Amino acid sequence: MLANGCKKAQLAQARQALHQPTPNLQATESARDFMALVARIKFNACPCCQAPLKIVQTLPELKHLPAPGQAQPPTTARGPPP
């Protein structure tokens, strides 16, 4: 139902069929802003002492999550045998 090439049109049709309003572009916000507003969570502060946190290391982004029980994600692509 929601193919990438027609996603915009099909989402509009799905909203109409479910009697849902169109999304409000002004109402979109980041998850961090939402949690700060609703749950009053400070993401950049220590939960115990409220001192500001400092980034000491950034981990590289994984393209695929590892399978359960595997320490590292597979490094080769799986596909049909040659």
C-alpha positions as CSV (number, residue, x, y, z in Angstrom):
1,M,0.0,0.0,0.0
2,L,2.8,2.5,0.8
3,A,5.3,2.1,-2.0
4,N,8.2,4.6,-2.0
5,G,7.4,6.0,-5.5
6,C,3.8,6.8,-4.7
7,K,4.0,7.3,-0.9
8,K,2.8,10.9,-0.8
9,A,-0.3,10.2,-2.8
10,Q,-1.1,6.9,-1.0
11,L,-0.6,8.5,2.4
12,A,-3.1,11.2,1.4
13,Q,-5.5,8.5,0.3
14,A,-5.0,6.5,3.5
15,R,-5.6,9.6,5.6
16,Q,-8.8,10.4,3.7
17,A,-10.0,6.8,4.0
18,L,-9.3,6.9,7.8
19,H,-10.8,10.3,8.2
20,Q,-7.6,11.8,9.5
21,P,-6.4,15.4,9.1
22,T,-3.4,16.3,7.0
23,P,-0.2,16.7,9.1
24,N,0.6,20.1,10.5
25,L,4.1,21.0,9.3
26,Q,4.4,23.7,12.0
27,A,3.7,21.1,14.7
28,T,6.7,18.9,13.9
29,E,9.5,18.9,16.4
30,S,12.4,16.8,17.3
31,A,12.1,13.9,19.8
32,R,14.5,15.8,22.1
33,D,12.3,18.9,22.1
34,F,9.2,16.8,22.7
35,M,10.6,14.9,25.6
36,A,11.9,18.1,27.1
37,L,8.5,19.7,26.9
38,V,6.3,16.7,27.9
39,A,8.5,14.7,30.3
40,R,10.7,17.6,31.4
41,I,13.8,15.5,30.7
42,K,17.1,17.3,30.2
43,F,19.2,15.3,27.7
44,N,22.4,17.2,28.3
45,A,22.3,17.0,32.1
46,C,23.3,14.3,34.6
47,P,20.1,12.7,36.0
48,C,21.6,12.8,39.6
49,C,23.2,16.2,40.0
50,Q,21.9,18.1,36.9
51,A,25.5,19.0,35.9
52,P,26.0,19.4,32.1
53,L,27.2,16.3,30.3
54,K,30.3,16.4,28.1
55,I,30.7,14.3,24.9
56,V,33.9,12.3,25.3
57,Q,33.5,9.9,22.3
58,T,31.2,9.5,19.4
59,L,30.6,6.0,18.1
60,P,30.4,5.3,14.3
61,E,27.0,4.8,12.9
62,L,26.0,1.2,12.1
63,K,24.3,0.5,8.8
64,H,22.7,-2.7,10.1
65,L,22.1,-3.8,13.7
66,P,23.8,-7.1,14.7
67,A,21.6,-10.2,14.9
68,P,20.7,-11.4,18.4
69,G,23.7,-13.3,19.8
70,Q,26.3,-11.8,17.5
71,A,28.8,-9.4,18.8
72,Q,29.4,-7.5,15.5
73,P,27.2,-7.0,12.5
74,P,28.0,-9.1,9.4
75,T,30.6,-7.5,7.2
76,T,29.7,-9.1,3.9
77,A,26.4,-8.8,2.2
78,R,24.2,-11.8,2.1
79,G,22.5,-12.7,-1.2
80,P,21.9,-15.6,-3.6
81,P,24.9,-17.9,-4.2
82,P,26.9,-17.1,-7.3
